Amino acid sequence: MSARLTVQETADFLRTLDGVLILTHVRPDGDTVGCAAALCRALRGMGKAAYMLPNPEITGTYEPYAASLWAPEGYVPQSVVSVDIAAPNLLPDNALPYKDAICLAIDHHGSQEFFAARTCLDADAAACGEIVYDVIRALGAPVTPEIAMALYVAVSTDTGCFVYTNTTARTHRIAAELMDCGIDVGAVNKALFRTKSAVRLAMEARMVADMELYDDGRVVVMSIPLSLCRELHATEADIEELSSLAALVQGTDCGITLRELKPGKVKLSLRTGPRVDACAVCRVLGGGGHRAAAGATAEGTMDEVKARILAAYQEVMG
């Protein structure tokens, strides 16, 4: 049974640690990378040894925030901490040896499985970055510009640059406090939210052209087959955050994106409005997340997984 910690208790526990290794999740996004980088820098600022476990799937979008923080080969940690990870099946392969040694998990997913010895969970937080910000402040560690930028990336990416429904007044207050640390967010906002490669735009065009509508247009399904990725020579950076595209279709409040990871394995992502509990739908297929944004990974062909997620939608909606 995982012990539940408050933010202050989490800070107190972190003060007792040294030789820390911080884990991020598969297909790392801005929240998990930003949280890990910020926490790592804060612990180092307190004189502790701290590193991030190299994540083999990190893209060029987020690698700069972690570049100087990767653990060297052969590093043997005394303590292992995870950030923005709801379940052990979200650990990268190279993190699996540490699965049973995680002493602290910091997370904001309602589907948290409490796999760590201790868990700091706030399922109402828009991003894990909000929790890590509070933890760093409770530690009394200075929020340097480098830490502030990492946390800004965490919070801004998980809220879609502050436009998703999970964005709260607290989110904006934290963003403002981070900006007061002297960071220039203009270039970051442009790179993360207002710049797309030609390949990315071509992928979006194909996804829209081939989309399917269900339940009187309230559900839209978009697909990213391996064949499309190969045809367009798409990189992981080209594919990042494509799961938000389906939810942009007018009249739709359940956007489903299917991505073929390899033959027989499909990642699905849901983005929903108030009518649909995305987490409940994905839980039917063994996944989880938040009410308005959730996902799962399923075995089968694209058509088989599509049929299963649509059946799960019908089951949850009654």
QUIQUIJO-V947113 format. One record per residue. N is the residue number from 1. RES is the residue in three letters. SS is DSSP state (helix for helix, strand for strand, loop for the rest). OMEGA is omega in radians with two decimals (999 if undefined). Layout:
n=[N,N]
res=[RES,RES]
ss=[SS,SS]
omega=[OMEGA,OMEGA]
//
This chain:
n=[1,2,3,4,5,6,7,8,9,10,11,12,13,14,15,16,17,18,19,20,21,22,23,24,25,26,27,28,29,30,31,32,33,34,35,36,37,38,39,40,41,42,43,44,45,46,47,48,49,50,51,52,53,54,55,56,57,58,59,60,61,62,63,64,65,66,67,68,69,70,71,72,73,74,75,76,77,78,79,80,81,82,83,84,85,86,87,88,89,90,91,92,93,94,95,96,97,98,99,100,101,102,103,104,105,106,107,108,109,110,111,112,113,114,115,116,117,118,119,120,121,122,123,124,125,126,127,128,129,130,131,132,133,134,135,136,137,138,139,140,141,142,143,144,145,146,147,148,149,150,151,152,153,154,155,156,157,158,159,160,161,162,163,164,165,166,167,168,169,170,171,172,173,174,175,176,177,178,179,180,181,182,183,184,185,186,187,188,189,190,191,192,193,194,195,196,197,198,199,200,201,202,203,204,205,206,207,208,209,210,211,212,213,214,215,216,217,218,219,220,221,222,223,224,225,226,227,228,229,230,231,232,233,234,235,236,237,238,239,240,241,242,243,244,245,246,247,248,249,250,251,252,253,254,255,256,257,258,259,260,261,262,263,264,265,266,267,268,269,270,271,272,273,274,275,276,277,278,279,280,281,282,283,284,285,286,287,288,289,290,291,292,293,294,295,296,297,298,299,300,301,302,303,304,305,306,307,308,309,310,311,312,313,314,315,316,317,318]
res=[MET,SER,ALA,ARG,LEU,THR,VAL,GLN,GLU,THR,ALA,ASP,PHE,LEU,ARG,THR,LEU,ASP,GLY,VAL,LEU,ILE,LEU,THR,HIS,VAL,ARG,PRO,ASP,GLY,ASP,THR,VAL,GLY,CYS,ALA,ALA,ALA,LEU,CYS,ARG,ALA,LEU,ARG,GLY,MET,GLY,LYS,ALA,ALA,TYR,MET,LEU,PRO,ASN,PRO,GLU,ILE,THR,GLY,THR,TYR,GLU,PRO,TYR,ALA,ALA,SER,LEU,TRP,ALA,PRO,GLU,GLY,TYR,VAL,PRO,GLN,SER,VAL,VAL,SER,VAL,ASP,ILE,ALA,ALA,PRO,ASN,LEU,LEU,PRO,ASP,ASN,ALA,LEU,PRO,TYR,LYS,ASP,ALA,ILE,CYS,LEU,ALA,ILE,ASP,HIS,HIS,GLY,SER,GLN,GLU,PHE,PHE,ALA,ALA,ARG,THR,CYS,LEU,ASP,ALA,ASP,ALA,ALA,ALA,CYS,GLY,GLU,ILE,VAL,TYR,ASP,VAL,ILE,ARG,ALA,LEU,GLY,ALA,PRO,VAL,THR,PRO,GLU,ILE,ALA,MET,ALA,LEU,TYR,VAL,ALA,VAL,SER,THR,ASP,THR,GLY,CYS,PHE,VAL,TYR,THR,ASN,THR,THR,ALA,ARG,THR,HIS,ARG,ILE,ALA,ALA,GLU,LEU,MET,ASP,CYS,GLY,ILE,ASP,VAL,GLY,ALA,VAL,ASN,LYS,ALA,LEU,PHE,ARG,THR,LYS,SER,ALA,VAL,ARG,LEU,ALA,MET,GLU,ALA,ARG,MET,VAL,ALA,ASP,MET,GLU,LEU,TYR,ASP,ASP,GLY,ARG,VAL,VAL,VAL,MET,SER,ILE,PRO,LEU,SER,LEU,CYS,ARG,GLU,LEU,HIS,ALA,THR,GLU,ALA,ASP,ILE,GLU,GLU,LEU,SER,SER,LEU,ALA,ALA,LEU,VAL,GLN,GLY,THR,ASP,CYS,GLY,ILE,THR,LEU,ARG,GLU,LEU,LYS,PRO,GLY,LYS,VAL,LYS,LEU,SER,LEU,ARG,THR,GLY,PRO,ARG,VAL,ASP,ALA,CYS,ALA,VAL,CYS,ARG,VAL,LEU,GLY,GLY,GLY,GLY,HIS,ARG,ALA,ALA,ALA,GLY,ALA,THR,ALA,GLU,GLY,THR,MET,ASP,GLU,VAL,LYS,ALA,ARG,ILE,LEU,ALA,ALA,TYR,GLN,GLU,VAL,MET,GLY]
ss=[loop,loop,strand,strand,loop,loop,helix,helix,helix,helix,helix,helix,helix,helix,helix,loop,loop,loop,loop,strand,strand,strand,strand,loop,strand,loop,loop,loop,loop,helix,helix,helix,helix,helix,helix,helix,helix,helix,helix,helix,helix,helix,helix,helix,helix,loop,loop,loop,loop,strand,strand,strand,loop,loop,loop,loop,loop,loop,loop,helix,helix,helix,helix,helix,helix,helix,loop,loop,loop,strand,loop,loop,loop,loop,loop,loop,loop,loop,strand,strand,strand,strand,strand,loop,loop,loop,loop,helix,helix,helix,strand,loop,helix,helix,helix,helix,helix,helix,helix,helix,helix,strand,strand,strand,strand,strand,strand,loop,loop,loop,loop,loop,loop,loop,loop,loop,loop,strand,strand,strand,strand,loop,loop,loop,loop,loop,loop,helix,helix,helix,helix,helix,helix,helix,helix,helix,helix,helix,helix,loop,loop,loop,loop,loop,helix,helix,helix,helix,helix,helix,helix,helix,helix,helix,helix,helix,helix,helix,loop,loop,loop,loop,loop,loop,loop,loop,loop,loop,helix,helix,helix,helix,helix,helix,helix,helix,helix,helix,helix,loop,loop,loop,loop,loop,loop,helix,helix,helix,helix,helix,helix,helix,helix,loop,loop,loop,loop,helix,helix,helix,helix,helix,helix,helix,helix,helix,helix,helix,helix,loop,loop,strand,strand,strand,loop,loop,loop,loop,strand,strand,strand,strand,strand,strand,loop,helix,helix,helix,helix,helix,helix,helix,loop,loop,loop,helix,helix,helix,helix,loop,loop,helix,helix,helix,loop,helix,helix,helix,loop,loop,loop,loop,loop,strand,strand,strand,strand,strand,strand,strand,strand,strand,loop,loop,strand,strand,strand,strand,strand,strand,strand,strand,loop,loop,loop,loop,loop,helix,helix,helix,helix,helix,helix,loop,loop,loop,loop,strand,strand,loop,loop,loop,strand,strand,strand,strand,strand,strand,strand,loop,loop,helix,helix,helix,helix,helix,helix,helix,helix,helix,helix,helix,helix,helix,helix,helix,helix,loop]
omega=[-3.13,3.08,3.12,-3.12,2.96,3.09,-3.13,3.10,3.10,3.10,3.13,3.13,3.14,3.12,-3.12,-3.03,2.96,-3.11,-2.99,3.00,-3.07,-3.09,3.03,-3.03,3.11,-3.09,-2.98,3.10,-3.10,-3.10,-3.10,3.13,-3.13,3.11,-3.11,-3.13,-3.13,-3.13,3.12,3.14,3.14,3.13,3.08,3.11,3.09,3.11,-3.12,3.00,-3.12,3.14,2.96,3.03,3.12,3.13,-3.03,-3.09,-3.11,-3.14,3.12,3.13,-3.03,-3.11,-3.11,-3.10,-3.10,-2.92,-3.07,-3.00,-3.10,3.08,3.10,3.12,-3.14,3.13,3.13,-3.07,2.98,-3.08,-3.13,-3.11,3.06,3.10,3.07,3.13,-3.06,-3.04,-3.13,-3.12,3.08,3.09,3.00,-3.10,-3.09,3.08,-3.08,3.10,-3.12,-3.00,-3.08,-3.10,-3.10,-3.08,-3.12,3.01,3.05,-2.97,3.12,-3.13,3.08,-3.14,-3.14,-3.08,3.05,-3.10,-3.11,3.11,3.12,-3.10,2.97,-3.04,2.96,-3.08,3.10,3.13,-3.14,-3.13,3.05,3.11,3.10,-3.13,-3.13,3.07,3.13,3.12,-3.13,3.10,3.11,3.07,-3.05,3.12,3.10,3.08,-3.12,3.08,3.13,3.10,-3.13,-3.14,3.12,3.14,3.08,3.08,-3.14,-3.06,-3.08,-3.10,-3.12,3.08,-3.13,-3.05,2.99,3.10,3.12,-3.09,3.10,-3.13,-3.13,3.06,3.10,3.10,-3.13,3.12,3.12,3.12,3.13,3.13,3.09,3.11,3.11,3.11,3.05,-3.14,3.10,-3.04,-3.08,-3.11,3.13,3.13,3.12,-3.11,-3.04,-2.96,-3.06,3.11,3.11,3.09,3.09,3.10,3.12,3.13,3.11,3.10,3.12,-3.13,3.14,3.13,3.12,-3.12,-3.06,-3.07,-3.14,-3.14,3.14,3.09,3.11,3.06,-3.12,3.12,3.08,3.12,3.04,-3.04,3.05,3.12,3.09,-3.12,3.12,3.13,-3.13,-3.12,-3.08,-3.11,-3.08,3.04,3.09,3.12,3.11,-3.03,-3.10,3.04,3.06,-3.14,3.14,-3.04,-3.06,-3.09,-3.12,-3.09,-3.10,3.12,-3.13,3.03,3.02,3.13,-3.13,3.09,3.11,3.10,3.11,-3.13,3.05,-3.14,3.12,3.13,-3.03,3.00,3.10,-3.14,3.09,2.99,-2.96,3.01,-3.07,-3.07,-2.99,3.06,-3.08,-3.12,-3.14,3.13,-3.11,3.13,3.11,3.14,3.08,-3.14,3.14,-3.12,-3.13,-3.13,-3.09,-3.12,-3.10,-3.12,3.11,3.02,-3.03,3.05,3.11,3.08,3.11,-3.13,-3.14,-3.14,3.08,3.12,-3.11,-3.12,3.06,3.07,3.10,3.08,3.14,3.14,-3.11,-3.10,3.10,999]
//
